[in-house]
Amino acid sequence: MKKLLMAASMVLLLSLSAGIASAAESTVAPTASKVLTYTVTLKVGQTYQLGYNPSYGRHYTYYISPNNQDYFGVSSNGMLTAYKYNYQIMPWEDHGVVNVVDASGNEIEEVHVRIIQ
């Protein structure tokens, strides 16, 4: 086993020193993004159900920034609720973002939240 590890290390070292494998030549193919991105506009007190697509499965986790938790929140079952309006944010600006993640850790939704009067 030791000899095999040494042989593999030598081949790698020689390849790198000969310029056969360089960072400039290697490329990584980007993966296709399957994240559904959309904007939800709510008035204070209104709700919206997040992650409501049967093809996703169950057991979602909802992440929102702590800075935005005064303005909207998400329950454990994905019910988004607008708490209050922020007068410092223009009507066309987002109050924040909710990221919906499935049980495997894959982000499936990126929801931009706008709260209007």
C-alpha positions as a LaTeX table, in Angstrom:
\begin{tabular}{lrrr}
\hline
Residue & $x$ (\AA) & $y$ (\AA) & $z$ (\AA) \\
\hline
Met1 & 0.00 & 0.00 & 0.00 \\
Lys2 & 2.85 & 2.34 & 0.84 \\
Lys3 & 4.49 & 1.72 & $-2.53$ \\
Leu4 & 1.25 & 2.43 & $-4.37$ \\
Leu5 & 0.80 & 5.71 & $-2.48$ \\
Met6 & 4.39 & 6.73 & $-3.23$ \\
Ala7 & 3.98 & 5.86 & $-6.92$ \\
Ala8 & 0.77 & 7.87 & $-7.18$ \\
Ser9 & 2.43 & 10.82 & $-5.44$ \\
Met10 & 5.39 & 10.70 & $-7.82$ \\
Val11 & 3.13 & 10.63 & $-10.89$ \\
Leu12 & 1.21 & 13.62 & $-9.58$ \\
Leu13 & 4.39 & 15.50 & $-8.75$ \\
Leu14 & 5.89 & 14.82 & $-12.18$ \\
Ser15 & 2.67 & 15.81 & $-13.91$ \\
Leu16 & 2.53 & 19.10 & $-12.07$ \\
Ser17 & 6.20 & 19.89 & $-12.64$ \\
Ala18 & 5.93 & 19.07 & $-16.34$ \\
Gly19 & 2.97 & 21.43 & $-16.74$ \\
Ile20 & 0.60 & 18.66 & $-17.77$ \\
Ala21 & $-1.94$ & 19.48 & $-15.07$ \\
Ser22 & $-2.27$ & 23.17 & $-14.43$ \\
Ala23 & $-5.02$ & 25.23 & $-12.86$ \\
Ala24 & $-5.38$ & 27.25 & $-16.04$ \\
Glu25 & $-6.25$ & 24.16 & $-18.06$ \\
Ser26 & $-8.73$ & 22.64 & $-15.66$ \\
Thr27 & $-12.32$ & 23.79 & $-15.79$ \\
Val28 & $-15.26$ & 22.96 & $-13.60$ \\
Ala29 & $-18.63$ & 22.70 & $-15.30$ \\
Pro30 & $-21.25$ & 24.73 & $-13.45$ \\
Thr31 & $-24.21$ & 22.79 & $-12.13$ \\
Ala32 & $-27.66$ & 23.73 & $-13.29$ \\
Ser33 & $-29.48$ & 25.79 & $-10.71$ \\
Lys34 & $-32.92$ & 24.53 & $-9.79$ \\
Val35 & $-33.63$ & 27.25 & $-7.25$ \\
Leu36 & $-37.02$ & 28.86 & $-7.78$ \\
Thr37 & $-36.62$ & 32.62 & $-7.24$ \\
Tyr38 & $-39.63$ & 34.89 & $-6.88$ \\
Thr39 & $-41.01$ & 37.90 & $-5.01$ \\
Val40 & $-43.96$ & 37.90 & $-2.61$ \\
Thr41 & $-45.67$ & 41.22 & $-1.86$ \\
Leu42 & $-47.75$ & 41.32 & 1.31 \\
Lys43 & $-49.62$ & 43.85 & 3.41 \\
Val44 & $-49.13$ & 43.78 & 7.18 \\
Gly45 & $-51.01$ & 40.79 & 8.59 \\
Gln46 & $-51.19$ & 38.89 & 5.31 \\
Thr47 & $-49.71$ & 35.41 & 4.92 \\
Tyr48 & $-48.27$ & 33.29 & 2.14 \\
Gln49 & $-47.48$ & 29.55 & 2.14 \\
Leu50 & $-43.84$ & 28.85 & 1.18 \\
Gly51 & $-42.50$ & 25.61 & $-0.29$ \\
Tyr52 & $-45.91$ & 24.39 & $-1.28$ \\
Asn53 & $-44.94$ & 22.12 & $-4.15$ \\
Pro54 & $-45.63$ & 18.39 & $-3.74$ \\
Ser55 & $-42.70$ & 17.46 & $-5.99$ \\
Tyr56 & $-40.25$ & 18.88 & $-3.41$ \\
Gly57 & $-41.20$ & 16.44 & $-0.70$ \\
Arg58 & $-41.37$ & 17.49 & 2.95 \\
His59 & $-39.16$ & 18.58 & 5.81 \\
Tyr60 & $-38.20$ & 22.06 & 4.69 \\
Thr61 & $-36.07$ & 24.48 & 6.66 \\
Tyr62 & $-36.70$ & 28.21 & 6.30 \\
Tyr63 & $-33.87$ & 30.70 & 6.74 \\
Ile64 & $-34.34$ & 34.43 & 7.12 \\
Ser65 & $-31.87$ & 37.07 & 8.19 \\
Pro66 & $-32.11$ & 38.05 & 11.88 \\
Asn67 & $-32.23$ & 41.70 & 10.75 \\
Asn68 & $-35.59$ & 41.10 & 9.05 \\
Gln69 & $-37.37$ & 39.15 & 11.78 \\
Asp70 & $-39.08$ & 42.29 & 13.08 \\
Tyr71 & $-40.85$ & 42.74 & 9.72 \\
Phe72 & $-41.80$ & 39.20 & 8.71 \\
Gly73 & $-41.50$ & 35.66 & 9.96 \\
Val74 & $-41.88$ & 32.07 & 8.82 \\
Ser75 & $-43.50$ & 29.32 & 10.87 \\
Ser76 & $-42.11$ & 25.78 & 10.96 \\
Asn77 & $-44.65$ & 24.72 & 8.33 \\
Gly78 & $-43.63$ & 27.53 & 5.94 \\
Met79 & $-46.32$ & 30.13 & 6.57 \\
Leu80 & $-44.80$ & 33.53 & 5.80 \\
Thr81 & $-46.42$ & 36.39 & 7.75 \\
Ala82 & $-45.84$ & 40.15 & 7.35 \\
Tyr83 & $-45.55$ & 41.76 & 10.79 \\
Lys84 & $-44.92$ & 45.43 & 10.10 \\
Tyr85 & $-44.00$ & 47.92 & 7.41 \\
Asn86 & $-40.57$ & 49.57 & 7.36 \\
Tyr87 & $-40.89$ & 53.21 & 6.31 \\
Gln88 & $-37.19$ & 53.37 & 5.43 \\
Ile89 & $-37.62$ & 50.82 & 2.64 \\
Met90 & $-39.10$ & 51.95 & $-0.66$ \\
Pro91 & $-42.18$ & 50.07 & $-1.97$ \\
Trp92 & $-40.12$ & 48.52 & $-4.80$ \\
Glu93 & $-37.39$ & 47.28 & $-2.43$ \\
Asp94 & $-37.31$ & 43.93 & $-0.65$ \\
His95 & $-37.68$ & 43.77 & 3.11 \\
Gly96 & $-35.60$ & 40.60 & 3.03 \\
Val97 & $-35.17$ & 37.10 & 1.65 \\
Val98 & $-36.33$ & 33.67 & 2.80 \\
Asn99 & $-34.31$ & 30.66 & 1.68 \\
Val100 & $-36.22$ & 27.37 & 1.57 \\
Val101 & $-33.99$ & 24.31 & 1.97 \\
Asp102 & $-35.06$ & 20.67 & 1.64 \\
Ala103 & $-34.09$ & 17.78 & 3.91 \\
Ser104 & $-30.99$ & 17.06 & 1.80 \\
Gly105 & $-29.68$ & 20.60 & 2.29 \\
Asn106 & $-30.53$ & 21.76 & $-1.24$ \\
Glu107 & $-31.87$ & 25.26 & $-1.62$ \\
Ile108 & $-35.13$ & 25.00 & $-3.55$ \\
Glu109 & $-36.60$ & 28.49 & $-3.21$ \\
Glu110 & $-35.27$ & 32.01 & $-2.76$ \\
Val111 & $-38.22$ & 34.19 & $-1.84$ \\
His112 & $-37.85$ & 37.98 & $-1.84$ \\
Val113 & $-40.32$ & 39.58 & 0.56 \\
Arg114 & $-41.86$ & 43.03 & 0.03 \\
Ile115 & $-44.25$ & 44.57 & 2.51 \\
Ile116 & $-46.53$ & 47.37 & 1.39 \\
Gln117 & $-49.00$ & 49.62 & 3.21 \\
\hline
\end{tabular}
